[in-house]
Structures are given as C-alpha cells and as structure tokens.
Amino acid sequence: MAVFANHAHLKPAEIMPEATLDNLLRLMEECGLDRVVCFAPFAGPAVEVGITDPNRWLAEQIEGRPELLGFATFNPVAPESVPGLARARELGLRGVKLHPAVDQFDVCDPRAMEFYAAAAELGMPLDFHTGVHASRLRDWEMLKFDDLAWDVPQARIILEHMGSRPFFSRTLAVIGNHLHPEGPQVFAGATTCLNPDIPLWYLGAERIEEVARLLGKEVLIYGLDFPFNSAEVIRRELEMYRAMDLGEGGQEALLGGNLGRLLGEE
C-alpha cells in the first residue's frame, strides 16, 4: 500500500540538524513512504540564520523531487502575507501551514480571514496546528475553525492533532458541521495521535476509528510530524493504522488517498 504522508517540517541544519532534507529522505526509505508534504520553516527562526524567504528556501530544497510537495508557512496577520501567497504559489508550493501557537495570532482575526480567502482563491489548503502547545487557548479555540469554515466556504482546512485529547469532541463537531455532498471541507489531521509519550495529544486507535465511523473515512489525513517523531515511532504508528477498522478502503484513504484528492493528485 503506497503511503502519501502529510506534515514534515523541513529546516536548515542551523535551526534543527534532525530536520534536514537528507534526514527526511532517509526516514522515507526506512518507513516505506512514497510521497511526503513538507512545510517551510517558520519565519522567525529562519531569519535568525539568514534565510529571509523560507518559502523560497523550501521550494529550492525540494526542486526536482516529485516525491516531495511543499506547503508555505505564513503568519496570516502579517501585512506581507497576502501578497506573499501568490509568490509562494508561483514557486510551486501547494498549501499553507499555519501555527497559532508559534506565531501567536487569533484564528478569527479579520486580517487572517482576508488571508484565508486569498489562499482559498489560489486553491491552497490551510493546514493548522491545533492542540495544547503552551499558548493562549482562546486564540485557536476549536469553534473558531467553525467560524472560519462558514465565513470562507471555499477554504479547505486540516486540523492537525485533531485538537489534542482535551478538544477532540469539539474537533468532531467542527468537521461534522462541514461535511458536504462533494466532500469534506474540514479534515482530521491524524498526526502524533498514537504516541502515549505525549499524553495530552494521545487519542488511541479507538478514537481514530470513531472518526471514521461518525464522519467517514474521507476526512482522515495521516501526518508524520517529522522530525519530532522518529522512524521507530512512525513505523509503529503505520502498523497501528493498518490494523484499525476504518471501513472499506479506509487505510488507503487515510494513508494518502484523501491527501492526494485534496491536492488534486488523484
């Protein structure tokens, strides 16, 4: 079964030696991954090591590697972010990674809503970190993603970590509130959900199966969280996902089919 995985953070060695392209390629081989979506480094750390355009840096890193697709990173309330979207799309980047905890923005800030609308117009999905992360919870309270989905109906949204354990039920509500005949508008990012060493993010197999049973296998997207999860952890996760009851075709949908359709790859 081919695996097309989301959620790999690529960074220069000066920021994080484990997050380099060579280490990602090695991990892909060790874990049997066919294709991976990579995220550009966040602007703050990138600028500190002399990278003024982290999205261009990512595009150059993955150029000529069809097995790697890129997502830009932006702080959506920064004034240069909306014009930067078109440049990122011209570079071949396919979506946007957003991290309210790292960039400290309110998900429903009017400036951010303008950014989401611009991304939707360019066909770029919005991939959000959600879950407890030593930040103000009210900035990304789960029901704000419901507002986003209503106010920007063209947006396609991935909720990584499914809100973490404390907000799992509200994540189900948001995704379920935006199921459409043509497909989901909001997706469940199955990323670092099976690692008991991170208890606040741990959901376990039963809750993943619950997502598929209540909302349909079409909403699930598997993510690596490279380099924060080792090859050993990822292999163990893949074994667990392949053993779950996700309905007919559920494993194929989770492990790349849904991501491919979202990005127009299938």
C-alpha positions as CSV (number, residue, x, y, z in Angstrom):
1,M,0.0,0.0,0.0
2,A,1.5,3.3,-1.1
3,V,1.8,6.0,1.6
4,F,1.5,9.7,0.8
5,A,2.1,11.4,4.2
6,N,1.5,14.9,5.3
7,H,3.3,17.1,7.8
8,A,7.1,17.1,7.5
9,H,8.9,20.2,8.9
10,L,12.0,20.8,6.7
11,K,14.6,23.1,8.3
12,P,18.2,24.1,7.7
13,A,20.7,22.3,9.9
14,E,21.5,25.5,11.7
15,I,17.9,25.5,13.1
16,M,17.5,21.8,13.7
17,P,20.0,19.2,12.5
18,E,17.4,16.4,12.6
19,A,15.1,18.3,10.2
20,T,17.2,18.4,7.0
21,L,16.3,17.1,3.6
22,D,18.8,14.2,3.8
23,N,17.3,13.0,7.1
24,L,13.7,13.2,5.7
25,L,14.8,11.1,2.6
26,R,16.4,8.6,4.9
27,L,13.3,8.3,7.1
28,M,11.1,7.9,4.0
29,E,13.2,4.9,2.9
30,E,13.3,3.4,6.4
31,C,9.5,3.7,6.8
32,G,8.4,2.9,3.2
33,L,6.9,6.3,2.5
34,D,6.3,7.1,-1.2
35,R,5.5,10.8,-1.1
36,V,5.5,13.5,1.6
37,V,4.2,17.0,2.0
38,C,6.9,19.3,3.5
39,F,6.4,22.5,5.4
40,A,8.7,25.5,5.1
41,P,10.5,26.7,8.3
42,F,8.7,29.3,10.3
43,A,9.9,32.8,9.6
44,G,11.3,33.8,13.0
45,P,13.9,31.0,13.3
46,A,14.7,31.2,9.6
47,V,15.5,34.9,9.6
48,E,17.8,34.3,12.6
49,V,20.0,32.0,10.4
50,G,19.9,34.4,7.4
51,I,17.0,32.9,5.4
52,T,14.9,35.9,4.5
53,D,12.4,33.9,2.4
54,P,11.7,30.5,4.0
55,N,9.1,29.6,1.3
56,R,11.7,30.1,-1.5
57,W,14.2,28.1,0.6
58,L,11.8,25.2,0.8
59,A,11.0,25.3,-3.0
60,E,14.7,25.2,-3.7
61,Q,15.2,22.3,-1.3
62,I,12.6,20.1,-3.0
63,E,13.1,21.2,-6.6
64,G,13.4,18.2,-8.9
65,R,12.0,15.8,-6.3
66,P,8.5,14.7,-7.4
67,E,8.1,12.6,-4.2
68,L,8.1,15.8,-2.2
69,L,5.4,18.6,-2.2
70,G,5.7,21.8,-0.4
71,F,3.5,23.9,1.8
72,A,4.4,27.6,2.6
73,T,4.4,29.0,6.1
74,F,2.9,32.4,7.0
75,N,1.7,34.4,9.9
76,P,-1.6,35.3,8.4
77,V,-2.0,38.6,10.2
78,A,1.4,40.0,9.0
79,P,1.0,42.7,6.3
80,E,3.2,40.9,3.8
81,S,1.4,37.5,4.0
82,V,-1.4,38.1,1.5
83,P,0.9,39.3,-1.3
84,G,3.3,36.5,-0.4
85,L,0.7,33.9,-1.1
86,A,0.8,34.4,-4.9
87,R,4.6,34.3,-4.9
88,A,4.5,31.0,-2.9
89,R,2.1,29.5,-5.4
90,E,4.3,30.6,-8.3
91,L,7.2,28.7,-6.5
92,G,5.1,25.6,-6.8
93,L,4.0,25.4,-3.1
94,R,0.6,23.8,-2.8
95,G,-0.8,24.8,0.6
96,V,-0.1,26.7,3.7
97,K,1.0,25.6,7.2
98,L,-0.3,27.9,10.0
99,H,0.6,27.7,13.7
100,P,-1.4,30.0,16.0
101,A,0.8,29.0,19.0
102,V,4.1,29.7,17.3
103,D,3.0,32.9,15.6
104,Q,0.6,34.0,18.3
105,F,-2.4,35.1,16.2
106,D,-6.1,34.8,16.7
107,V,-7.6,32.4,14.2
108,C,-10.5,34.7,13.5
109,D,-8.6,38.0,13.3
110,P,-10.0,39.9,10.4
111,R,-6.6,40.1,8.8
112,A,-6.3,36.4,9.0
113,M,-9.7,35.9,7.4
114,E,-8.6,38.0,4.5
115,F,-5.5,35.8,4.2
116,Y,-7.6,32.6,4.2
117,A,-9.9,33.9,1.5
118,A,-6.9,34.7,-0.7
119,A,-5.4,31.2,-0.1
120,A,-8.8,29.6,-1.0
121,E,-8.9,31.6,-4.2
122,L,-5.5,30.2,-5.1
123,G,-6.6,26.6,-4.3
124,M,-4.2,26.3,-1.3
125,P,-5.4,24.2,1.6
126,L,-4.9,25.6,5.1
127,D,-3.1,23.2,7.5
128,F,-3.5,24.3,11.1
129,H,-1.7,23.2,14.2
130,T,-4.3,22.6,16.9
131,G,-3.8,21.2,20.4
132,V,-2.3,22.2,23.7
133,H,1.0,24.0,22.9
134,A,1.9,26.4,25.8
135,S,-0.1,29.2,24.1
136,R,-3.3,31.1,24.7
137,L,-6.1,28.5,24.1
138,R,-8.6,31.2,23.2
139,D,-6.5,32.2,20.1
140,W,-7.4,28.9,18.4
141,E,-10.4,27.7,20.3
142,M,-11.9,24.9,18.2
143,L,-15.2,26.6,17.4
144,K,-13.2,29.4,15.7
145,F,-12.5,27.0,12.9
146,D,-16.2,26.5,12.5
147,D,-16.5,30.3,12.0
148,L,-13.6,30.2,9.5
149,A,-15.3,27.4,7.5
150,W,-18.6,29.3,7.4
151,D,-17.0,32.7,6.5
152,V,-14.7,31.3,3.9
153,P,-16.7,28.4,2.4
154,Q,-14.1,27.8,-0.4
155,A,-11.3,27.1,2.2
156,R,-10.2,23.5,2.7
157,I,-8.9,23.1,6.3
158,I,-6.8,20.4,8.0
159,L,-6.9,20.4,11.8
160,E,-3.7,18.7,12.9
161,H,-3.6,16.6,16.0
162,M,-7.5,16.8,16.0
163,G,-7.4,19.4,18.7
164,S,-5.4,17.1,21.0
165,R,-7.2,15.0,23.6
166,P,-8.9,17.9,25.6
167,F,-10.6,19.2,22.4
168,F,-11.2,16.1,20.5
169,S,-15.0,16.2,20.8
170,R,-15.2,19.8,19.5
171,T,-13.0,18.8,16.6
172,L,-15.5,16.1,15.7
173,A,-18.3,18.8,15.8
174,V,-16.4,21.2,13.6
175,I,-15.6,18.6,11.0
176,G,-19.1,17.1,11.1
177,N,-20.6,20.5,10.7
178,H,-18.9,20.9,7.3
179,L,-19.5,17.6,5.5
180,H,-20.8,18.3,2.0
181,P,-22.0,16.0,-0.8
182,E,-18.9,17.0,-2.8
183,G,-16.6,16.0,0.1
184,P,-15.4,17.4,3.4
185,Q,-14.4,21.0,3.9
186,V,-12.5,20.3,7.2
187,F,-10.2,17.3,7.6
188,A,-8.9,15.4,10.6
189,G,-5.1,15.5,10.7
190,A,-4.0,12.2,12.2
191,T,-0.7,13.4,13.4
192,T,1.0,12.4,16.6
193,C,-2.3,10.9,17.8
194,L,-0.9,7.5,18.8
195,N,2.2,8.3,20.8
196,P,1.5,7.6,24.5
197,D,4.6,9.5,25.4
198,I,2.7,12.7,24.6
199,P,-0.4,12.1,26.8
200,L,-2.3,15.3,26.0
201,W,-2.2,14.6,22.3
202,Y,-2.8,10.8,22.6
203,L,-6.1,9.7,21.1
204,G,-5.5,6.0,20.6
205,A,-6.9,3.6,18.0
206,E,-10.5,3.7,19.3
207,R,-10.9,7.4,18.8
208,I,-9.4,7.3,15.3
209,E,-11.8,4.5,14.4
210,E,-14.6,6.7,15.9
211,V,-13.7,9.5,13.5
212,A,-14.1,7.2,10.5
213,R,-17.3,5.7,11.9
214,L,-19.0,9.0,12.7
215,L,-17.6,11.3,9.9
216,G,-16.4,8.9,7.2
217,K,-13.0,7.7,6.1
218,E,-12.8,10.7,3.7
219,V,-11.9,13.1,6.5
220,L,-8.7,11.4,7.7
221,I,-5.2,12.6,6.6
222,Y,-2.1,10.9,8.1
223,G,0.8,13.1,9.1
224,L,4.4,12.3,10.2
225,D,5.3,15.3,12.4
226,F,8.9,14.9,11.1
227,P,11.4,15.3,12.7
228,F,9.7,15.2,16.1
229,N,8.6,11.5,15.6
230,S,11.4,9.0,15.0
231,A,11.4,6.3,12.3
232,E,10.6,3.8,15.1
233,V,7.6,5.8,16.2
234,I,6.3,6.2,12.6
235,R,6.7,2.6,11.8
236,R,4.7,1.7,14.9
237,E,2.0,4.2,14.0
238,L,1.7,2.8,10.5
239,E,1.3,-0.7,11.8
240,M,-1.5,0.5,14.2
241,Y,-3.3,2.4,11.4
242,R,-3.1,-0.6,9.1
243,A,-4.7,-2.7,11.8
244,M,-7.6,-0.4,12.5
245,D,-11.2,-0.8,11.4
246,L,-11.7,2.2,9.2
247,G,-14.2,0.7,6.8
248,E,-13.7,-0.5,3.3
249,G,-10.8,1.4,1.7
250,G,-10.2,3.3,5.0
251,Q,-6.5,2.6,5.2
252,E,-5.9,3.7,1.6
253,A,-7.9,6.9,2.3
254,L,-6.1,7.7,5.5
255,L,-2.6,6.9,4.2
256,G,-2.7,9.1,1.1
257,G,-5.9,8.9,-0.8
258,N,-7.6,11.8,0.9
259,L,-4.5,14.0,0.8
260,G,-4.0,13.2,-2.9
261,R,-7.6,14.2,-3.7
262,L,-7.3,17.4,-1.6
263,L,-4.2,18.4,-3.6
264,G,-5.6,17.3,-7.0
265,E,-3.1,14.5,-7.2
266,E,-5.7,11.8,-7.8
